[in-house]
Amino acid sequence: MNGRLAPEAGAAQARRDEQDEILKRLEEDIIFGRLAPGSRLVEDALMARYGATRHFIRQALVHLERTGVVRREKNIGATVSSYSAEEVRQIYEVRELLTRQAALMISLPASPELIERLSAIQARYCRHADDGDLRGIHETNDAFHIALFGACRNPYLVRALQDYMGLTLPMRAKNLADPAGLKISRQQHDMMIELLRGRDSWALAQLCVEHMQFSKTDYLARITPPKRPEQTN
């Protein structure tokens, strides 16, 4: 009996691994701008793009809809989430409030264990950046911030922050592929670790808020049409 179950379990795990890979590839194509905001996500086209079944594609779209990366609208179907300039400002206002509060609640000087954990994540982040590994950059960047804000010791606040990190993912992740934005991100991570060794909670909180500004400004610049020069007679 065990001999019959083992192959079935292996096949089930293989299907889960395949679905996870499809989900990651679709998410990457969205958050790194290969599928532009507002683009329709047609199931047949996605099946051909990823070599996946309709069932896998639908499950991936459902998951991404829950995280806010994808929207579903009646008579339109699934599209890559897009936001107006005002929506971006409002979303970031809330994320900045949550970020500042979480940072202020971290006890300083931070424990050696937290500093060691963040330093290890930062080292992996820098390796992925040097290698140009976009998935690795994205995953270690989020891991860094989740570990940092986890030190506020309020799991409900951390959960709210994670929700807004997901909501802003299409706005901020493309910035991680930009050399200038990535350089700033790396430098600011190092500064955060250094501030954790001191006692200035306000400086840490302000840096954490400033850390978001490059990606917000970049996204707003991308979605705001350039002003047309005024004509003179």
N, C-alpha and C positions, 0 to 999 in steps of 0.2 A: 504493500500500500504506500509506504513512504517513497518507494522507487517511482510510483506513478505521480505522486504529488510534487516531487522535486522539479521535474521538467515544467510542470504547470506554473509553479512558483517562479521559476527562472524566466518563463515567457512573460508572466505578469510584470516582473521587474523590468524586463527589456522594454515592454510597452510603456511603462512609467518613465523610464530613462529617455525613450524616444520622444514622448510628449513633453518632458522637461526641456529637451534640447530644442524642439520646435518653438516652445514658449519663449525660451531665451533668445533665439534667433529673431523671432518676430518683435519681441520687446526691444532688442538692440536696434533693429531697423527703424523702429519708431523713435526711440529716445535719442539716437545719434543722427536723426534727420534724413535717413535714407527714404523714409516714407513721411512726406511732409504733413504738417498739421492741416486737418480738414480733408485729407485724402480718403477716398472710399476704400474699404477693406472688403473686396469681393472674394467670397469663399473660393470660387473656382480658380481665380488668379493666385490666391495664397496657396492652394493645393499644389498648383504647378510650381510656384516659387520655391516651396519647401519640400516638395515630394511627400506630402502628408495626406492622410485621409480627411474627409470632411468632418468626421467625428473629432479628430485631434484639433483641427483648425477651430471648430466651434468651441471646444473646451478652452483653447488658448484665448479666444476672444472674450469668453465669459470671464476668465480670470483677469484679463487686462481691463475689462470694463469695471470690475470691482476695485481695481487699484486707481482708476481714473485716467488711465492712459488711452482708453478707447471709449467712444460714446456710441450708443445705439439710438437711432431716431426712427419714428414711424415713417414708412414710405421711402426711407433713405437707406437704412441698414446701419452697419458698423462703419465708423469713420475714426481717423486719428483725432484725438481731442485737440481742439484749438481754443484759444482764449483771447478775449479782447484785452486791450491795454488796461482798461479799468478793472477787469477781472484779475489780471496779473497783479496789479497793485494791491487789490483787496486780499488776495491769497497770501501775498508776501507780508502784508501787514500782520496777519494772524500768525504766520510762521515766525516772524521776527519777535512778536510778543512771547510766543511759546519758547523760542530759543533763548531769549534774554532771561526769562524766569528760570528755565532749567539750569542755565549757566550760573546764575546767582545762587542757586541752591546747592551747588557742588562745594563741599567742604575743602577749604584750602589751609595749608598745603595738602595736595592730594596724596593719597597713599602711594607708596612705591609700587604696589601691585598694579594700580591703574596706570601709572606712568610707564611701567614696563610693558603693559598690554598695548597701550596706544603707540608706544615706540616701535613695537614689533609690527603692528598693523601698518604704521607709517612706512616702515622699511619695505614691506610688501607692496604698498601703494607706489612707492618710488621705483621699485623694480618693474612693476607693470607699466608705469609711465615711460621708463627708459626703453622698454620693449615694444611700446605702442600697442599694448594689449588692452583694447577698449573695455572688454568685459571685465577683466581683472581690475582696471582702474575704477570702474563703476562700483563693483562689488566691495572692494577694499575701502573706497571713499565712504560708502554708506556704513560699512562696519566700523570705521573710525568714529563717525558721529554717533552711532547707536551706543558704542562703548563709552564715549565721552558723556553723553547725556544720561546714560544709565546711572552715572554716579550721583545724579540728583536725588536718587532713592525714592522717586515717585513714579511707579509703573504706569499710572494713568496719564501723567504728563508725557512720559516717554512714548506711550502708545499714540497720543495725539500728535506728537512730533513726527512719528513714523508715518502717520496718515498724511501729514502735510508734506513730508519728504516724497511720498509717493505721488501726491497731487502735483508737485512741482517738477517731477522727474522729466517730463518732456521739455520743460523750460530750462533745466539746469544741466542735464546730462551731456547735451551737445557741447557745452562749454568745456567738459572734461577732455574732449578731443581736440580742443584748440590749444596750441602750444603756450600762448600768452596766459590764457585762463588757467591752464594746468600748472604753470610755473607759480602763479599767485597762490593757487590752492595748496601746493606743496609747502611754500614758504609760510603760509598762515597756519597750516597744521603744526609745523615745527614751533611756531610762536605760541600756539595754544598749549603744547606740551611744556614749554618753558614757563608759561604763566601758571600752570598747574603746580609748579614747584614753589611759587610765591604765595602771597596773601591778598593780591588785588583782584577781588571778585568782579569789580566793575570793569576793569580792563579786560578780563577774560570774556565777560558778557558782551562788551562792545565789539571785541574782535570777532566773536561768533556771529554777531549780527552783520558786521562788515563783510564777513566771509561770503554772505549770500548776494551781495550787491552786484558783483561782476556779472553773474549769470542772469540776474533780473534785468540789468541794464542791457545786456547783450540780446536777450529775448525780446525786450521791448523795441530795440532798434530793428530787429528782424521783422517784426510784425507791423511796425509803423511805417506807412508809405512815406517816401521822401517828399519834402515840400517842393512844390514847383516854383521855380524862380518867377518873380513878378515881372510882368512885361512892362516895358516903358515905351511911351509914345515918342 
